[in-house]
Amino acid sequence: MTLIASSMCIFVVQLDFLALNLALPRMASDLGTTTTDLQWVISGYMLALAATLIPGGRLGDILGRRRMLITGLVVFALCSLGAGLASTPSAVIVMRIAQGAGAGVLFPLAIAVITDAYPPERTMRVIGDAYGMGALALALGPVFGGGVTELLSWRVVLFVNVPIGAAAIVMVVLGVRESRDTTVPRSIDLPGLCMVTLGIAAVTITVDRLRAWPAGVTVGVAVTGLLLLAGFVVRERVARWPLVALDLFHNKPYVVITFMSTVANISFVLAMYGVTIYLQQVAGHTPLGAGMIFLAASVAAGVAAPLSGRLGERFDVPRTMVVMTLVGAVGLFLVSLNGDLWSYLPGLALTGFGYGMGWTMGSSGTQAVVPPERVGQASGVELAIVIGIAGMCVAAGATLIEVRTTSDGLAAAIGDVLLWVAIGSAVAAAALGLVAARVMPEERP
């Protein structure tokens, strides 16, 4: 029951993200704006999610993981309803940011409740299974989002989160036992909470607004964000009951796996964004047609999710993640060539399988190397890094595509960005593999 409840939480978050990706061009048209301007619907959601992952995971440890998981689901479902009813771009964006905050609470706790419910030797496999069940959204998301947008409305893509969220709440109530970190009191480090949330938000907004704001404002907001994050680190060093115990980063397997997962997720998210724009605005496919083509990547990622837990039990996790990231890089290189479907579809499949397994294995791998009482915190920190940096990269990638389109055209701009991502991910994976071999030559999470 816990596995099913957790899988439903992962499912609703991933379905929302993937389905809405393909609805973006039609949404922009209906609301009277451009796709690149409206990308804040995606990146703003991701960045809000990233800003609340650390507080969300730790609040679950302190106040009760089941209780906070239900809270996150309620916020997620209600804000999705609000975004679907909104009539202006700004209203949709505001509700999506609030929805992202709800997802930031529920997502790490969906992983943490599994770790609490199962013995350590089964944790990696079961987390992989949860991602595998949730990965049905990877297969259904593009077709659902594209088909519903084309046949009905992009608003229905948001409305559907309400009944799914309600069903997930019922499953959590019935199937998840309450758990918390009994080694700490039920008190919250509010200064640390404010610093990390506002710091991440300020830095990520700066990335998105690089071209829209004057240079002085951009630098000012960026510096403010960095100072808040620096203040957060100082605060956590002296706080009696810190939001994040910094000795978490003394755990070498945890740090290496987190960085590898970050590389894979950046590449996967940027690939999804670029391919979505290319299929509809360059190749001229309808939202449903684009969703059918995108199945090559989403189904492959869905297959990779349950395999990640089983491979993690049998093989060295960091080195397996390196290999999978390289597989994804090869696929994205093929996609960047903007060739016919005979090369595009295999490229998408390799992209989804390699990068999908790379970032999924990060969640199960990090949970396996931390103490049980800190699983919520560890999941929140890992996901905050993995998803937050990816959100910043989406904003930066959208800006870069827009800039290069004016001189090279949209097709060439997207192809160039995806090529750079493929090369960069391969180089980063190889470098992290060398680091893993040096700092943990015989360690297996």
C-alpha positions in Angstrom: 0.0 0.0 0.0 2.9 2.4 0.8 4.5 1.5 -2.6 1.2 2.2 -4.4 0.7 5.5 -2.6 4.2 6.7 -3.2 4.0 5.7 -6.9 0.8 7.7 -7.3 2.5 10.8 -5.9 5.4 10.4 -8.3 2.9 9.7 -11.1 0.9 12.9 -10.6 4.0 15.1 -10.5 5.6 13.6 -13.6 2.3 13.4 -15.6 1.7 17.1 -14.9 5.2 18.2 -16.0 5.3 16.1 -19.2 1.7 16.7 -20.3 2.0 20.4 -19.9 5.2 20.6 -21.8 3.4 19.6 -25.0 0.6 22.0 -24.2 2.9 25.0 -24.0 2.6 26.3 -27.6 -1.2 26.1 -27.6 -1.4 27.7 -24.2 0.8 30.6 -25.3 -1.4 31.1 -28.4 -4.6 31.1 -26.3 -3.2 33.5 -23.7 -1.7 35.9 -26.3 1.9 35.4 -25.6 5.0 33.6 -26.9 6.2 30.1 -26.0 9.6 31.4 -24.8 7.9 34.0 -22.6 5.5 31.4 -21.2 8.3 28.9 -20.4 8.1 30.3 -16.9 5.1 28.0 -16.6 7.6 25.1 -16.7 10.8 26.6 -15.3 8.9 28.6 -12.6 7.2 25.4 -11.5 10.5 23.6 -11.4 12.3 26.4 -9.5 9.5 26.7 -6.9 9.7 22.9 -6.5 13.4 23.1 -6.1 13.1 25.9 -3.5 10.8 23.9 -1.3 12.4 20.4 -1.7 14.8 20.9 1.2 12.2 22.4 3.6 9.6 19.9 2.5 11.8 16.9 3.1 13.0 18.1 6.5 9.5 19.3 7.6 8.4 15.7 7.0 11.2 14.4 9.2 10.3 16.8 11.9 6.4 17.1 11.8 5.6 13.7 10.3 6.2 12.4 6.7 2.6 11.2 6.2 1.1 14.4 7.4 3.3 16.6 5.2 2.8 14.3 2.2 -0.9 14.9 2.4 -0.4 18.6 2.8 1.7 18.7 -0.3 -0.9 16.8 -2.3 -3.7 19.2 -1.2 -1.7 22.2 -2.3 -0.6 20.6 -5.6 -4.2 19.7 -6.6 -5.9 23.0 -5.6 -3.2 25.1 -7.4 -3.5 22.9 -10.5 -7.3 23.7 -10.4 -6.5 27.4 -10.1 -4.0 27.4 -13.0 -6.6 25.6 -15.2 -9.2 28.3 -14.4 -6.8 31.3 -14.8 -7.3 33.6 -17.8 -4.1 35.5 -18.0 -0.4 34.4 -18.4 0.6 36.0 -15.1 -2.2 34.2 -13.2 -1.3 30.8 -14.7 2.4 31.4 -13.8 1.5 32.4 -10.2 -0.6 29.3 -9.7 2.0 27.1 -11.3 4.7 28.4 -8.9 2.4 27.6 -6.0 1.7 24.2 -7.4 5.5 23.7 -7.7 5.8 24.4 -4.0 3.3 21.7 -3.2 5.2 19.3 -5.4 8.4 20.3 -3.6 6.8 19.0 -0.3 5.3 15.8 -1.6 8.0 14.6 -4.0 10.9 13.9 -1.5 8.5 12.5 1.1 7.1 10.0 -1.5 10.6 8.6 -1.6 11.2 8.9 2.2 8.1 6.9 3.2 9.3 4.0 1.1 12.6 4.0 2.9 10.8 3.9 6.2 8.5 1.1 5.2 11.1 -1.4 3.7 14.3 -3.0 5.0 17.6 -1.4 3.8 18.4 -4.4 1.5 15.2 -3.8 -0.5 15.2 0.0 -0.6 16.9 0.5 -4.0 14.7 -2.0 -5.7 11.5 -0.7 -4.3 12.3 2.9 -5.0 13.1 1.8 -8.6 9.7 0.1 -8.7 8.0 3.2 -7.4 9.6 5.3 -10.2 8.7 2.5 -12.6 5.0 2.7 -11.7 5.2 6.5 -11.6 6.9 6.3 -15.0 3.7 5.3 -16.6 3.3 9.1 -16.6 6.4 9.3 -18.8 4.6 7.2 -21.4 1.1 8.7 -21.0 2.2 12.3 -20.4 3.2 13.3 -24.0 0.2 11.6 -25.7 -2.2 12.7 -23.0 -1.0 16.3 -23.0 -0.8 16.5 -26.8 -4.1 14.7 -27.4 -6.1 16.6 -24.8 -4.7 19.9 -25.9 -5.5 19.3 -29.5 -9.0 17.7 -29.0 -10.2 19.6 -25.9 -8.1 22.2 -24.2 -4.8 22.7 -22.4 -6.9 23.5 -19.3 -8.0 19.9 -19.0 -4.4 18.9 -18.6 -4.3 20.8 -15.4 -7.8 19.8 -14.3 -7.0 16.1 -14.4 -4.6 16.6 -11.5 -7.5 17.2 -9.1 -9.0 13.7 -9.2 -5.6 12.0 -9.4 -4.4 14.1 -6.4 -7.6 13.2 -4.5 -7.0 9.5 -5.2 -3.4 9.8 -4.1 -4.5 11.4 -0.8 -6.9 8.5 -0.1 -4.1 6.0 -0.8 -1.7 7.8 1.5 -4.3 7.9 4.3 -5.0 4.2 3.9 -1.5 2.9 3.2 1.2 5.0 4.7 2.2 4.9 8.3 3.3 8.0 10.1 7.1 8.3 10.7 9.4 11.1 11.7 13.0 11.7 13.0 12.7 10.9 16.7 16.2 12.2 17.4 15.1 15.9 17.0 12.3 18.0 18.6 9.3 19.2 16.7 10.9 22.6 16.1 11.7 24.3 12.8 14.7 26.4 12.0 12.7 29.3 10.6 15.7 31.6 9.8 17.3 28.7 7.8 14.0 27.9 6.1 13.6 31.5 4.9 17.2 31.8 3.8 17.4 28.7 1.7 14.0 29.2 0.1 14.5 32.9 -0.8 18.1 32.3 -1.8 17.3 29.6 -4.3 14.4 31.6 -5.6 16.5 34.8 -6.1 19.3 32.9 -7.9 16.9 31.1 -10.2 14.8 34.1 -11.0 18.0 35.9 -12.0 18.8 33.2 -14.5 15.4 33.5 -16.1 15.4 37.3 -16.2 18.9 37.8 -17.6 17.7 39.6 -20.8 14.6 41.2 -19.3 16.2 43.1 -16.4 18.9 45.9 -16.4 22.3 44.6 -15.6 22.4 46.4 -12.2 19.1 44.8 -11.1 20.3 41.3 -12.3 23.6 41.5 -10.4 21.8 42.9 -7.3 19.3 40.1 -7.2 21.9 37.4 -7.9 24.2 38.7 -5.2 21.3 38.8 -2.8 20.5 35.2 -3.5 24.1 34.1 -3.1 24.4 35.9 0.2 21.2 34.3 1.4 22.6 30.9 0.5 25.9 31.7 2.2 24.0 32.9 5.2 22.1 29.6 5.2 25.3 27.6 5.4 26.5 29.8 8.3 23.2 29.4 10.0 23.1 25.6 9.7 26.6 25.4 11.2 25.5 27.1 14.4 21.8 26.2 14.7 21.0 23.8 17.5 18.5 21.9 15.3 19.5 22.8 11.7 17.2 22.3 8.8 20.1 20.6 7.0 22.9 18.9 8.9 25.9 19.9 6.8 27.7 16.6 7.6 25.5 15.1 5.0 28.0 16.5 2.4 30.8 14.5 4.2 29.2 11.4 2.8 31.2 10.9 -0.4 28.9 8.4 -2.1 26.0 10.7 -1.5 27.7 13.7 -3.0 29.1 11.9 -6.1 25.7 10.2 -6.8 23.9 13.5 -6.4 26.2 15.3 -8.9 25.9 12.5 -11.4 22.1 12.5 -11.1 22.2 16.3 -11.7 24.0 16.0 -14.9 21.6 13.4 -16.2 18.5 15.4 -15.2 19.8 18.6 -16.7 20.3 16.9 -20.0 16.9 15.1 -19.9 14.9 18.2 -19.1 16.7 20.4 -21.7 16.2 17.7 -24.3 12.5 17.6 -23.5 12.1 21.3 -23.8 14.1 21.6 -27.1 12.4 18.6 -28.7 8.9 19.9 -27.7 9.6 23.3 -29.5 11.2 21.6 -32.5 8.5 19.1 -33.2 5.7 21.7 -33.1 7.2 24.9 -34.3 9.8 23.6 -36.7 8.6 20.2 -37.9 5.0 21.4 -37.9 3.5 18.5 -35.9 0.3 18.8 -34.0 0.4 18.5 -30.2 -0.9 14.9 -30.5 1.6 14.1 -33.3 4.4 15.5 -31.2 3.3 13.5 -28.2 3.3 10.3 -30.3 6.9 10.9 -31.5 7.9 11.8 -28.0 6.8 8.4 -26.8 10.2 7.1 -27.9 11.9 9.0 -25.1 9.2 8.7 -22.5 8.6 5.0 -22.8 12.4 4.4 -22.8 12.7 6.4 -19.6 9.7 4.5 -18.1 11.5 1.2 -18.8 14.7 2.5 -17.3 13.2 3.5 -13.9 12.4 0.0 -12.5 15.7 -1.3 -14.0 17.7 1.3 -12.1 16.9 -0.3 -8.7 17.9 -3.8 -9.9 21.1 -2.6 -11.5 21.9 -0.6 -8.4 21.7 -3.8 -6.3 24.1 -5.7 -8.7 26.5 -3.1 -9.9 28.5 -0.1 -8.7 26.0 2.8 -8.7 28.3 5.7 -9.7 30.0 3.8 -12.6 26.6 2.6 -13.8 25.3 6.1 -13.8 28.4 7.2 -15.9 27.6 4.6 -18.5 23.9 5.5 -18.7 24.7 9.2 -19.0 27.0 8.4 -21.9 24.2 6.4 -23.6 21.9 9.4 -23.2 24.6 11.7 -24.7 24.8 9.5 -27.8 21.1 9.6 -28.2 20.9 13.4 -27.8 23.7 13.8 -30.3 21.5 11.9 -32.9 18.5 14.1 -31.9 20.6 17.3 -32.3 21.2 16.5 -36.0 17.5 17.2 -36.7 17.4 14.3 -39.2 14.4 12.2 -40.4 12.4 10.0 -38.0 14.6 7.0 -38.7 17.4 8.7 -36.8 15.3 10.9 -34.6 13.3 8.2 -32.9 16.3 6.0 -31.9 18.0 9.1 -30.7 15.0 10.0 -28.5 14.9 6.4 -27.2 18.5 6.4 -26.2 18.1 9.9 -24.7 15.2 8.8 -22.5 16.7 5.5 -21.4 20.2 6.7 -20.6 19.4 10.0 -18.9 16.2 8.6 -17.3 18.1 5.8 -15.6 20.9 8.2 -14.6 18.7 10.6 -12.7 16.3 7.9 -11.3 19.3 5.9 -9.9 20.3 9.0 -8.0 17.2 8.9 -5.8 17.6 5.2 -4.9 21.3 5.4 -4.6 21.4 8.3 -2.2 18.6 6.8 0.0 20.7 3.7 0.4 23.7 5.5 1.9 22.1 7.7 4.6 20.8 6.9 8.1 17.0 6.0 8.2 16.1 9.0 10.4 17.5 11.4 7.8 15.9 10.0 4.7 13.5 12.9 4.2 16.3 15.5 4.5 18.6 13.5 2.2 15.9 13.1 -0.4 14.9 16.8 -0.3 18.5 18.0 -0.6 19.3 15.6 -3.5 16.2 16.5 -5.4 16.6 20.2 -4.7 20.1 20.1 -6.3 19.0 17.8 -9.2 15.8 19.6 -10.1 16.8 23.2 -9.1 19.8 23.3 -11.3 17.8 21.7 -14.2 15.2 24.4 -13.8 17.9 27.1 -14.1 19.2 25.4 -17.1 15.8 25.4 -18.8 15.5 29.1 -18.3 19.0 29.6 -19.6 18.4 27.2 -22.5 15.2 29.0 -23.5 17.1 32.4 -23.5 19.9 30.9 -25.5 17.6 29.4 -28.1 15.7 32.8 -28.4 19.0 34.7 -28.9 20.4 32.3 -31.5 17.1 32.1 -33.4 17.5 35.7 -34.5 20.7 34.9 -36.4 20.6 31.2 -37.1 16.9 30.3 -37.2 14.9 28.2 -34.7 15.9 24.7 -36.1 19.6 25.5 -36.0 19.4 27.1 -32.6 17.7 24.1 -31.0 20.1 21.7 -32.7 23.1 23.6 -31.5 21.9 23.8 -27.9 21.1 20.1 -27.8 24.5 19.2 -29.3 26.3 21.3 -26.6 24.2 19.5 -23.9 25.1 16.1 -25.3 28.8 16.9 -25.4 28.8 18.6 -22.0 26.9 15.7 -20.3 29.4 13.2 -21.7 32.4 15.2 -20.5 30.8 15.8 -17.1 29.9 12.1 -16.7 33.5 11.0 -17.6 35.0 13.5 -15.1 32.7 12.4 -12.3 33.5 8.8 -13.1 37.2 9.6 -12.5 36.3 11.4 -9.3 34.3 8.3 -8.1 37.1 6.0 -8.9 39.5 8.2 -6.9 37.4 8.9 -3.8 35.4 5.7 -3.5 37.3 2.9 -5.4 35.6 0.0 -3.6 32.5 1.6 -2.2 29.1 0.4 -3.3 26.0 2.2 -2.1 
